Amino acid sequence: MNMKTLAEMLGLSQTTVSRALNGHSDVAEATRRRVEEAAVKLGYRPNASAQRLATGRAGAIGLILPANSDRLMNPHFLEFIAGLGTHLIRKEFDIVLIPVELQDEMRAYERIISSRQVDALVLSMPTLADERIPLLTRRGMPFILHGRTRSNVPHAWLDVDNEGAFRRATRHLLQLGHERIALANGPAGYTYTHHREKGYRDALAEYGIAPDPALISNSDLTDMTGYAIADGWLSLKAPPTAILTSAVTMAMGISRAIRSRGLTLGRDVSMVAHDDVFPYLNPQTMIPSLTTTQSSLRAAGSRIGELLLEMLEGRDPGSIGELWPVPLILGDSTGPAPQ
């Protein structure tokens, strides 16, 4: 079944069938429905290569990756990519990963724009003043930001309320009587880590507690770093009675450090972790179950893929800005501060 045959069977021109299948507004709703129903019934699938030639599109969404990073092995990145593909695959869009040297990142964006090898870009790990936003806007390259930045240039973005999540998590620990609360955050310089630390600091300020710089750490979100950081904190003369961490992966190392000192999580030391909802790592089944702030990376990737397709169909990028709430899920890893 090809478009010519489908058009002949419906008594329509190939142009009308093509425009109906692509959702153009100049096709009557009744005609569009009739074409779509016939296409499904007869098993018609548009030829992706032909569509790309006709539209001038590459049929691909791009993500630039620093070649010297371990992001391809990072479970957070892989979970996001899995979500991103859920809508793109239905429209036969590919995901193109473009490795670059970190110091050449901005030149790489210029090259990608000129080559026209992708129709749009997903920008991840934004900084507070992200220079990619004005560049891509000026060059007319569609993009969506996973996160936020302080740029005044209108652009599409989706983020979770990191500041609110960590303010709520810190308040929960303060309400349990904890005053020595440590923060194991992600790498410095990114918007999400800035927002999480701000939420933490604001909650402490509400209780008249000055944050101790010795109890704030920025590092990769791994099991190994979690263990090393927590082991150092627990060696202090005045160790923290509670720890707030930016990832369940890091929380696993922190839990191990607590156990290695003969302490009990949830009794001697409390912990709240941010949960990105990995299908293979459920905080509620851990012993003890973890108290978490919870937001699905896969769901965020899926929604971003959906919004990108809307943009490519004409939606104004400036109309796209979503801030997702982050619930606090109580588990057994938090308890009253030890006396």
Buried (B, 14 or more C-beta within 10 A) or exposed (E): EEBEEBBEEBEBEBEBBBBBBBEEEEBEEEBBEBBBEBBEEEEBEBEEEEBBEEEEBBBBBBBBBBBEEEBEEBBBBBBBBBBBBBBBEEBBBBBBEBEBEEEEBEEBBBBBBEEEEBBBBBBBBBBEEBEBBEBBBEEEBBBBBBBBBEBEBEBBBBBBBBBBBBBBBBBBBBEBBBBBBBBBBBEEEBBBBBBBBBBBBBBBEEEEBEBBEEBBBBBBBBBBBBBBBBBBBBEEEEBBBBBBBBBBBBBBBBBBBBEEEEBEBBEBBBBBBBBBBBEEBEBEEBEBBBBBBBBBBBBBBBBBBBBBBBBBEEBEBEEBBEBBEBEBBEBBBBBEBEE
